[in-house]
Structure formats: C-alpha cells, structure tokens
Amino acid sequence: MKKRSFIISAAALFLLLSMLAIAKEVGGSKSDDQPEYSAQELCGVDYPIIASHRIKDPHGAAATVHLGHNAETNSFCGVIVREASSPESRLYVSLQVPGHPADNKEGAVDHAGPIFSYSKKGCINWGGGVAETDWSDTGLCPVPKSS
C-alpha cells in the first residue's frame, strides 16, 4: 500500500511541475516588445504612476519617462524605461522640487532610476532623456489627497 501511494504522489508532483513549466513558457515571461521592468515595479506600489511621456530620438532610440506620486507623503518617484525594441542608448531621469537642485540618475541598458523626491508644496519638475533627445515638464502639482 505504501508503494502505491508513493507512486501516486510522485505522479501528482510530476504533473504539477509540468503544468508550472508550461505556464511559465506560455505566459510567465514578458514578450520581446515589453521592457524587463515596468515603471510601477521600479517605483513600487506606494507610488502610482500619474504621468508618462514617450521620448524618441531621431536615430530610433525610444523610452518612456514615468512619474509616480505618493499622496500620503507628498513624494514622487521618477523612472525612465527603454522600449525593448529600441537600441541601447543613454537614458536619464530627472526630478526637481521647484527652487532646489535637480536630482538626476543615468542608466544605459534598460532603465534609469528610480529616484525619489519629497515636495513640501506638492509640486515637481520632471523629465528625462534618451540618446540625444531630452524632455521635461515644469510645475506638475497633483491634487493633494483629502483627509
């Protein structure tokens, strides 16, 4: 009896492992068109993405800069993610609380950032760049969370 239950348990384990391997092949990895990391994964769940802007260099390099905002703490997260089909190039992301020096982070493979900034007044200047093309937005002031 013990030998029979061991064989059934081994067969069930084999079936489960086979199903997990198939699931991973079918939908467990990101496609070639998707970046390895999402902006939300890089910033974290406490920083919902509130704004994004796609930047494309004339030579074909492309990435999207994203801004996350934590309304509880009035802080921001900035990250830029290269499109998977885009050639590798210089990437950078920038956050600046108005009236203070900018905080910049560079990367070169698939993303730059995350960087985090606290804004007492709740406003932020943000932007980024891919290859030789830069973009920025000034004075984004999300509506503070009501108490």
C-alpha positions as CSV (number, residue, x, y, z in Angstrom):
1,M,0.0,0.0,0.0
2,K,2.8,2.4,0.8
3,K,4.5,1.8,-2.5
4,R,1.3,2.5,-4.4
5,S,0.7,5.9,-2.6
6,F,4.3,6.9,-3.2
7,I,3.8,6.2,-6.9
8,I,0.6,8.3,-7.0
9,S,2.3,11.1,-5.0
10,A,5.3,11.1,-7.4
11,A,3.0,11.2,-10.4
12,A,1.0,14.1,-8.9
13,L,4.2,16.0,-8.3
14,F,5.4,15.4,-11.8
15,L,2.1,16.6,-13.2
16,L,2.2,19.8,-11.1
17,L,5.8,20.6,-12.1
18,S,5.0,20.0,-15.8
19,M,2.0,22.4,-15.6
20,L,4.1,25.1,-13.9
21,A,6.8,24.8,-16.6
22,I,4.2,25.1,-19.4
23,A,2.6,28.1,-17.7
24,K,5.9,29.8,-17.5
25,E,6.6,29.2,-21.2
26,V,3.2,30.4,-22.2
27,G,2.7,33.5,-20.1
28,G,5.3,33.7,-17.4
29,S,7.8,35.9,-19.1
30,K,7.5,39.2,-20.8
31,S,7.4,39.4,-24.6
32,D,10.2,40.8,-26.7
33,D,8.2,44.0,-27.1
34,Q,7.9,44.7,-23.4
35,P,10.7,46.1,-21.2
36,E,12.1,43.8,-18.5
37,Y,10.7,46.0,-15.7
38,S,7.6,48.2,-15.6
39,A,7.7,51.7,-14.1
40,Q,5.3,50.5,-11.4
41,E,7.7,47.7,-10.4
42,L,10.6,50.1,-10.2
43,C,8.8,52.8,-8.2
44,G,6.8,50.4,-6.0
45,V,3.1,50.1,-5.1
46,D,3.2,53.2,-2.9
47,Y,3.8,55.4,-6.0
48,P,1.0,55.0,-8.5
49,I,2.1,56.3,-11.9
50,I,0.3,59.6,-12.5
51,A,2.0,60.8,-15.7
52,S,4.1,59.3,-18.5
53,H,5.8,60.7,-21.6
54,R,7.3,58.8,-24.5
55,I,10.6,60.2,-25.8
56,K,12.0,59.2,-29.2
57,D,15.4,60.1,-30.6
58,P,15.7,60.8,-34.4
59,H,18.0,57.8,-34.6
60,G,15.4,55.3,-33.4
61,A,16.1,55.1,-29.6
62,A,12.9,55.3,-27.6
63,A,11.9,55.2,-23.9
64,T,9.1,56.4,-21.7
65,V,9.7,58.6,-18.6
66,H,7.2,58.0,-15.8
67,L,6.2,59.9,-12.7
68,G,4.8,58.2,-9.6
69,H,3.2,60.1,-6.7
70,N,2.6,59.1,-3.1
71,A,-0.2,61.3,-2.0
72,E,0.2,60.2,1.7
73,T,3.8,61.5,1.9
74,N,3.8,64.1,-0.9
75,S,6.7,62.4,-2.5
76,F,7.5,61.5,-6.1
77,C,9.2,58.7,-8.0
78,G,10.8,59.2,-11.4
79,V,12.0,56.4,-13.8
80,I,12.6,56.0,-17.5
81,V,12.2,52.7,-19.2
82,R,13.7,51.9,-22.6
83,E,11.4,50.2,-25.1
84,A,12.6,46.6,-25.6
85,S,12.8,47.0,-29.4
86,S,14.9,50.2,-29.1
87,P,18.6,50.2,-29.4
88,E,20.6,50.6,-26.2
89,S,21.4,54.2,-25.6
90,R,22.0,56.8,-22.8
91,L,19.0,57.2,-20.5
92,Y,18.4,59.6,-17.7
93,V,15.6,60.7,-15.5
94,S,15.3,63.9,-13.5
95,L,13.2,65.2,-10.6
96,Q,13.4,68.7,-9.3
97,V,11.5,70.3,-6.5
98,P,11.0,74.0,-7.6
99,G,13.6,76.2,-6.1
100,H,16.0,73.3,-5.3
101,P,18.7,71.5,-7.3
102,A,17.6,68.7,-9.7
103,D,18.2,65.1,-8.8
104,N,19.3,63.1,-11.9
105,K,20.0,59.5,-12.5
106,E,21.6,58.0,-15.6
107,G,21.4,54.4,-16.9
108,A,22.3,52.8,-20.2
109,V,20.8,49.3,-20.5
110,D,17.0,49.2,-19.9
111,H,16.1,51.9,-17.4
112,A,17.3,54.7,-15.3
113,G,16.0,55.3,-11.8
114,P,14.1,55.1,-9.7
115,I,14.8,58.4,-8.0
116,F,12.6,59.8,-5.2
117,S,12.0,63.4,-4.1
118,Y,9.8,64.9,-1.4
119,S,8.0,68.2,-2.2
120,K,6.6,70.2,0.7
121,K,4.3,72.1,-1.6
122,G,3.4,69.1,-3.7
123,C,4.8,70.3,-7.0
124,I,7.6,68.8,-9.1
125,N,9.5,69.4,-12.3
126,W,10.2,66.1,-14.0
127,G,11.7,64.8,-17.2
128,G,14.2,62.6,-18.9
129,G,16.2,61.8,-22.0
130,V,17.1,59.0,-24.4
131,A,20.2,59.2,-26.5
132,E,20.4,62.9,-27.6
133,T,16.8,63.8,-27.0
134,D,15.6,65.4,-23.8
135,W,12.1,66.3,-22.5
136,S,10.8,68.0,-19.3
137,D,7.7,69.3,-17.8
138,T,7.6,72.0,-15.1
139,G,5.4,72.6,-12.2
140,L,3.3,69.4,-12.1
141,C,1.2,69.8,-8.9
142,P,-1.1,66.8,-8.3
143,V,-4.2,67.4,-6.2
144,P,-3.3,66.5,-2.6
145,K,-5.2,63.6,-1.0
146,S,-8.0,65.0,1.1
147,S,-8.1,63.9,4.7
